[in-house]
Amino acid sequence: MLLNRITQSVTRSIEDTIEGIGEALFDPVIRLGVTGLSRAGKTVFITSLVANMLDRGRMPQLKAVSDGRIRSTFLQPHPDHTVPRFAFEDHMAALTAPEPHWPESTRSISTLRLSLKVRPSGLLTGLGGQRTIHLDIIDYPGEWLLDLPLMSQSYEQWSAAALEAARAPSRASQAESWLARLEDCDPAAKLDERTATELAEAFTAYLAASRAAGLSSMAPGRFLMPGDMEGTPALTFAPLPKPAKPGSGSLWRTFESRFESYKRVVVEPFFRNHFAKFDRQIVLIDALGAISDGPPAVEDLRTAMAEILACFRPGQNSWLAPILGRRVDRILFAATKADHLHHTQHARLAAITEALVKDARDRANFRGAKTGALAIASLRATVEQTIERNGRQIDLVRGRLSDNGEDGALFPGNLPENPSHILSPARHGSTEWEGAAYNITRFAPPKLDLRPGEAPPHIRLDRAMEFLIGDKLA
């Protein structure tokens, strides 16, 4: 195993060196990973980003745009023919239809290449003409990153941790059916495939119920997004309490073997073939959704974010260290759906997001990665309105409601200025917010009347791109 990893490391270093020389001599490539947990809005982010990079009238905070140095942008076929293309045109059609609707969410990995003709700045201006920079956007489910801790765990360790989490008060209702089914099985008994399938299905249902309840930390990630691996032995296992003497051919030993296969066949290839090639990364966070779901969802999101960020800065002894030929050097944490709040609360949302990822972010900063936090809306679905009631002014947002498409106004509640008023109750096990209510309503996409050369409205998408790639466009 060690020799194999050393060989992989050497091979990866040679490949990266050759690739780097090619990019230096020809057209540089920026590989931007886009991820986030369910409901974070990855598909809409990429669709709006590409549209706004093609037609850049709404991107003044991207310095290369305001300076007039981006001469043109265009889509190109991606050179990696093994990865599906991100369906930009289909998603854009959904958002701009006469009756617009949100596009389907991310279910697997996809990619898109956006090429930019850029005029150099500063001292390089007179040394040559414009150059081409390729922006490769890689979209992948954040749930896949939550599989990383599995690589350093044995089946026994993972089972113990999963069972402990399932018995926590915040997951009691979601885990009830699975734990009841677990009581009826004997892990030391000889493997019965029907029992194995029932346990895996009950465990998957528990993960799905946890996600529906607003919880974020759910592994294995492929159980909820199996793709073409659905029903395979690599996805047919579940945590078990370890019996005193698990014999060969027992349910325990079979699940142990399948757990190791899952790591080898599913998890490691993703990191080796895709994750190891990222230069920059944006992590989209549905912080408002978690706040609306209550303190347990906020704490679960904080834990999940810490696990995700650990992927980007593995220690020297990590299993991932030999695989990562390059390391992500800029990471942006973006709280989405800022348009669900009046602009006066956007700074508070960004502060809460920053506090959510503080522990993990500090580790990344310490090791050299530049990180940032923003409140954004990939597609602005609301307009702001202020009304007066009982002598007080109330800031609202107004838009099309998702459930009926009718126009509606929302006061979501005031986020606290101090993020600890959100994070502290969550970390100390509170089940409800005391003295506060946060009502997050889902809005439908607005009916857009875009003129030729005009992209969809957004909030701070240009600032996000300046942070992520602005230095590469100089």
C-alpha positions in Angstrom: 0.0 0.0 0.0 2.8 2.5 0.9 4.8 1.6 -2.2 1.6 2.1 -4.3 1.0 5.5 -2.8 4.7 6.6 -3.3 4.4 5.5 -7.0 1.2 7.4 -7.3 2.8 10.5 -5.8 5.8 10.3 -8.2 3.5 9.8 -11.2 1.3 12.6 -10.2 4.3 15.0 -9.8 5.6 14.1 -13.2 2.1 14.6 -14.8 1.6 17.9 -13.0 5.1 19.1 -14.1 4.4 18.3 -17.7 0.9 19.9 -17.5 2.3 23.0 -15.8 5.0 23.5 -18.5 2.3 23.1 -21.2 0.1 25.7 -19.5 3.0 28.1 -19.1 4.0 27.8 -22.8 0.5 27.9 -24.2 -2.8 29.0 -22.6 -3.1 29.0 -18.8 -6.0 27.1 -17.2 -7.7 28.0 -13.9 -9.6 25.1 -12.4 -12.4 26.3 -10.3 -14.2 23.8 -8.1 -17.8 24.6 -7.2 -19.4 22.7 -4.4 -21.9 23.0 -1.5 -24.3 20.8 0.3 -27.9 20.3 -0.9 -30.1 23.4 -1.3 -27.0 25.6 -1.6 -27.7 26.5 -5.2 -24.7 25.2 -7.2 -26.5 24.8 -10.5 -27.9 28.3 -10.4 -24.6 29.8 -9.3 -22.7 28.3 -12.3 -25.5 29.1 -14.8 -25.7 32.8 -13.7 -21.9 33.0 -13.4 -21.4 31.8 -17.0 -24.1 34.1 -18.3 -22.6 37.1 -16.5 -19.1 36.3 -17.8 -20.4 36.1 -21.3 -22.3 39.4 -21.0 -20.4 41.3 -18.4 -22.5 44.5 -17.9 -23.4 43.4 -14.3 -19.8 42.6 -13.3 -18.2 45.9 -12.4 -16.5 44.6 -9.2 -14.4 42.2 -11.3 -11.5 44.5 -12.0 -10.5 43.0 -15.3 -14.1 43.9 -16.5 -14.1 47.5 -15.1 -10.6 48.1 -16.6 -11.9 46.8 -20.0 -9.2 44.2 -20.2 -11.5 41.2 -20.9 -12.0 41.6 -24.6 -14.3 38.6 -25.2 -15.5 35.4 -23.5 -16.8 32.2 -25.2 -17.6 28.6 -24.3 -15.4 25.8 -25.6 -15.6 22.0 -25.6 -13.9 20.7 -22.5 -10.8 18.7 -23.2 -11.7 15.9 -20.7 -14.1 13.7 -22.6 -14.8 11.5 -19.7 -16.8 14.0 -17.6 -20.3 15.2 -18.6 -20.7 18.7 -19.8 -22.5 21.1 -17.5 -25.9 21.8 -19.2 -25.6 25.6 -19.2 -28.0 26.1 -22.1 -30.8 23.9 -20.6 -30.4 25.5 -17.1 -30.5 29.0 -18.6 -33.6 28.2 -20.6 -35.3 27.1 -17.3 -34.4 30.4 -15.7 -35.5 32.6 -18.6 -38.6 30.8 -19.7 -42.0 32.6 -19.8 -42.8 30.7 -16.6 -39.3 30.3 -15.1 -38.4 27.5 -12.7 -35.3 26.5 -10.8 -33.2 23.9 -12.7 -32.5 20.4 -11.5 -29.9 20.3 -8.7 -26.5 18.8 -8.9 -26.5 15.0 -8.9 -23.1 14.2 -10.2 -19.9 15.8 -11.4 -19.9 18.0 -14.6 -17.7 20.6 -16.1 -17.6 23.5 -18.5 -14.8 25.5 -20.1 -15.1 29.3 -20.4 -12.3 30.9 -22.4 -11.4 34.6 -21.9 -9.4 36.9 -24.2 -7.6 39.2 -21.8 -5.3 42.2 -22.3 -2.4 42.2 -19.8 -2.2 45.0 -17.2 0.6 47.1 -15.8 4.2 46.6 -17.1 3.1 43.7 -19.3 0.6 45.9 -21.3 3.1 46.8 -24.0 4.9 43.4 -24.2 2.3 41.6 -26.3 -1.3 41.3 -27.4 -4.1 39.7 -25.7 -3.9 36.2 -24.3 -6.4 33.4 -23.8 -7.1 32.1 -20.3 -9.3 29.1 -19.8 -11.6 28.9 -16.8 -12.6 25.3 -16.2 -15.6 25.2 -13.9 -16.1 21.8 -12.1 -19.4 21.2 -10.4 -19.7 18.4 -7.9 -21.9 17.5 -4.9 -20.6 18.6 -1.5 -21.8 15.4 -0.1 -19.0 13.7 -1.9 -16.5 15.6 0.2 -18.1 14.4 3.4 -16.7 10.9 2.5 -13.2 12.1 3.1 -13.0 11.2 6.8 -14.0 7.6 5.8 -10.6 7.1 4.3 -8.8 7.3 7.6 -11.4 5.2 9.5 -11.9 1.5 9.8 -15.4 0.0 9.5 -15.5 -0.5 13.2 -14.6 3.2 13.9 -17.1 4.5 11.3 -19.9 2.2 12.6 -19.4 3.4 16.2 -19.4 7.0 15.2 -22.4 6.7 12.9 -24.4 4.9 15.6 -23.6 7.5 18.2 -24.7 10.3 15.9 -27.9 8.5 15.0 -28.8 8.2 18.7 -28.3 11.9 19.3 -31.5 13.8 20.2 -31.3 15.9 17.0 -31.6 12.8 14.8 -33.8 10.5 17.0 -36.9 10.9 14.8 -35.0 10.4 11.5 -33.1 7.3 12.8 -35.9 5.5 14.6 -36.9 3.1 11.8 -33.3 2.2 10.9 -32.3 1.6 14.5 -35.4 -0.5 15.1 -34.5 -2.6 12.1 -31.0 -2.9 13.4 -32.3 -4.4 16.7 -33.7 -7.3 14.7 -30.5 -8.5 13.1 -27.4 -10.4 14.4 -24.2 -8.9 13.0 -22.4 -12.2 13.8 -24.9 -14.3 11.7 -24.1 -15.6 8.3 -24.6 -13.1 5.5 -28.2 -13.0 4.1 -28.4 -10.7 1.1 -32.0 -9.8 1.8 -31.1 -8.7 5.3 -28.1 -6.8 4.0 -30.3 -5.0 1.4 -33.0 -4.1 4.0 -30.4 -2.7 6.3 -28.8 -0.6 3.6 -32.1 0.7 2.5 -33.2 1.6 6.0 -29.9 3.4 6.6 -30.2 5.3 3.3 -33.8 6.3 4.3 -32.4 7.7 7.6 -29.8 9.7 5.7 -32.4 11.1 3.3 -34.7 12.0 6.2 -31.8 13.8 8.0 -31.1 15.8 4.9 -34.8 16.7 4.5 -34.7 17.9 8.1 -32.0 20.4 7.3 -29.0 18.4 8.6 -25.8 18.5 6.6 -23.3 15.9 7.8 -24.3 12.7 6.0 -21.9 10.0 4.9 -21.5 8.0 2.7 -22.4 10.7 0.3 -23.1 8.3 -2.6 -25.9 6.6 -0.7 -28.1 9.6 -1.6 -26.6 10.1 -5.1 -25.8 6.6 -6.2 -26.0 7.1 -10.0 -25.1 4.0 -12.0 -23.8 2.3 -8.8 -27.2 2.0 -7.3 -27.8 -1.6 -6.0 -24.2 -2.6 -6.2 -22.5 -4.4 -3.3 -20.2 -1.3 -2.8 -23.4 0.6 -1.8 -25.0 -2.2 0.1 -23.8 -1.9 3.7 -24.6 0.0 6.8 -23.1 0.6 10.3 -23.4 -2.3 12.7 -22.5 -2.8 16.4 -19.4 -5.0 16.5 -20.2 -8.6 17.8 -17.8 -10.3 20.1 -16.6 -12.8 17.5 -17.5 -11.8 13.9 -16.6 -14.9 11.9 -15.7 -15.2 8.2 -18.8 -14.8 6.1 -20.7 -13.0 8.7 -22.8 -9.9 8.1 -20.2 -7.9 10.0 -17.3 -9.1 7.9 -19.2 -8.7 4.7 -20.1 -5.1 5.5 -16.6 -4.4 6.6 -15.3 -5.7 3.2 -17.9 -3.6 1.3 -17.0 -0.5 3.3 -13.4 -0.9 2.2 -14.5 -1.4 -1.4 -16.6 1.8 -1.2 -13.5 3.8 -0.1 -11.3 2.2 -2.8 -13.8 2.2 -5.7 -15.9 5.3 -5.1 -14.1 7.8 -2.8 -10.4 7.6 -3.8 -10.9 7.9 -7.6 -12.9 11.1 -7.2 -10.1 12.8 -5.2 -7.4 11.4 -7.5 -9.0 12.2 -10.8 -10.8 15.5 -10.1 -10.2 17.1 -6.7 -6.4 17.0 -6.9 -6.5 19.2 -10.0 -8.4 22.2 -8.5 -6.7 25.6 -8.2 -9.5 27.6 -6.7 -12.6 26.6 -4.8 -16.0 28.1 -3.8 -18.1 26.5 -1.2 -21.7 27.5 -1.3 -23.5 27.5 2.0 -27.3 27.7 2.7 -26.8 29.4 6.0 -30.3 30.9 6.0 -31.9 27.5 5.4 -30.0 26.1 8.4 -30.9 29.0 10.6 -34.6 28.6 9.6 -34.4 24.8 10.5 -33.1 25.6 14.0 -30.0 25.3 16.2 -29.3 21.5 15.5 -29.2 22.2 11.7 -26.7 25.1 12.3 -24.4 23.0 14.4 -24.6 20.1 11.9 -23.7 22.6 9.2 -20.7 23.9 11.2 -19.4 20.3 11.6 -19.9 19.5 8.0 -18.0 22.7 6.9 -15.1 21.7 9.1 -15.0 18.3 7.5 -15.2 19.7 4.0 -12.4 22.2 4.6 -10.1 19.5 5.9 -10.1 18.1 2.4 -8.3 21.2 1.0 -5.4 21.2 3.5 -4.4 17.6 4.4 -1.5 17.1 6.7 1.6 15.3 5.6 0.5 12.0 7.1 -2.9 12.1 5.4 -3.8 9.4 2.9 -4.6 12.3 0.5 -1.2 14.0 0.7 0.5 11.9 -2.0 -2.5 12.4 -4.3 -2.6 16.2 -4.2 0.0 17.4 -6.7 -1.3 21.0 -6.3 -3.2 22.5 -3.4 -6.1 24.9 -3.6 -4.7 28.3 -2.6 -8.0 30.4 -2.6 -11.2 29.3 -1.0 -14.4 31.4 -0.9 -17.3 30.6 1.5 -20.4 32.1 0.0 -23.7 32.3 1.9 -26.3 32.0 -0.9 -29.8 33.4 -1.1 -28.8 36.9 0.2 -31.8 38.2 -1.8 -34.0 36.6 0.9 -32.8 39.4 3.2 -32.9 43.2 3.0 -29.4 44.5 2.1 -29.1 45.9 5.6 -28.7 42.4 6.9 -26.2 41.1 4.3 -23.2 42.0 6.4 -24.7 40.0 9.3 -25.2 37.0 7.1 -21.6 37.1 5.9 -20.4 37.4 9.5 -22.4 34.3 10.6 -21.0 32.4 7.6 -17.5 33.4 8.6 -18.1 32.3 12.1 -19.6 29.0 10.9 -16.3 28.1 9.2 -13.9 29.9 11.6 -12.2 26.9 13.2 -11.5 25.2 9.9 -10.8 28.5 8.1 -8.1 29.3 10.7 -6.3 26.1 9.8 -6.4 26.9 6.1 -5.1 30.4 6.7 -2.3 29.0 8.9 -1.2 26.7 6.1 -1.2 29.4 3.4 -4.6 29.3 1.8 -6.3 32.7 1.2 -9.9 32.4 2.3 -12.9 34.8 2.2 -16.6 34.9 3.1 -19.4 36.7 1.2 -23.2 36.9 1.2 -24.3 36.5 -2.4 -27.4 35.7 -4.6 -26.5 34.0 -7.8 -29.9 35.1 -9.3 -31.7 37.9 -7.6 -35.3 36.7 -7.1 -36.6 39.6 -5.0 -36.8 43.4 -4.8 -36.7 45.3 -1.6 -39.5 47.2 0.1 -39.9 49.2 3.3 -43.3 49.6 4.9 -44.4 51.5 8.0 -46.3 49.7 10.7 -47.3 51.0 14.1 -44.8 53.9 13.6 -41.9 51.5 12.8 -40.3 51.0 9.4 -40.0 47.3 8.4 -37.6 46.2 5.7 -39.1 43.5 3.5 -38.2 41.5 0.3 -40.8 40.8 -2.3 -40.9 38.2 -5.0 -42.8 35.3 -6.7 -43.6 32.6 -4.1 -42.5 29.1 -5.1 -45.6 27.3 -3.9 -48.1 29.2 -6.0 -46.1 31.7 -8.2 -48.0 34.7 -6.7 -46.3 37.9 -5.6 -45.6 38.0 -1.9 -43.6 40.0 0.7 -41.5 38.5 3.5 -40.0 39.7 6.7 -37.6 36.9 7.6 -36.6 38.3 11.0 -33.5 40.3 12.0 -30.3 38.3 12.1 -28.2 39.2 15.2 -25.2 41.5 14.9 -23.2 39.1 17.0 -22.8 35.7 15.3 -22.4 34.0 18.7 -26.1 34.5 19.3 -26.6 32.0 16.5 -23.7 29.7 17.0 -23.6 29.5 20.8 -27.1 28.0 21.3 -26.4 25.6 18.4 -23.1 24.3 20.0 -24.7 23.9 23.4 -27.5 21.7 22.1 -30.5 24.1 22.0 -33.4 22.8 20.0 -35.1 26.1 19.3 -34.2 29.8 19.1 -35.1 31.7 22.2 -36.7 35.1 21.7 -36.3 35.0 17.9 -38.0 33.6 14.8 -36.5 33.2 11.4 -38.9 32.6 8.5 -37.2 31.7 5.3 -39.6 31.4 2.3 -38.7 29.9 -1.0 -39.0 32.2 -3.9 -39.5 31.2 -7.5 -37.2 32.7 -10.2 -38.3 36.1 -11.3 -39.8 36.6 -14.8 -36.8 38.1 -16.6 -37.0 40.5 -19.5 -33.4 40.5 -20.5 -32.3 42.7 -23.4 -29.7 41.4 -25.9 -26.3 41.4 -24.2 -27.8 41.5 -20.7 -27.3 38.8 -18.1 -29.4 37.9 -15.1 -29.3 40.1 -12.0 -27.3 39.0 -9.0 -25.8 40.1 -5.7 -22.0 40.2 -5.4 -21.2 37.6 -8.0 -18.6 40.0 -9.4 -17.0 40.4 -6.0 -16.9 36.6 -5.7 -15.1 36.2 -9.0 -12.6 39.0 -8.2 -11.6 37.1 -5.1 -11.4 33.8 -6.9 -9.7 34.6 -10.2 -9.0 38.4 -10.2 -5.2 37.9 -9.7 -5.1 35.4 -12.6 -6.5 38.0 -15.0 -4.0 40.7 -14.2 
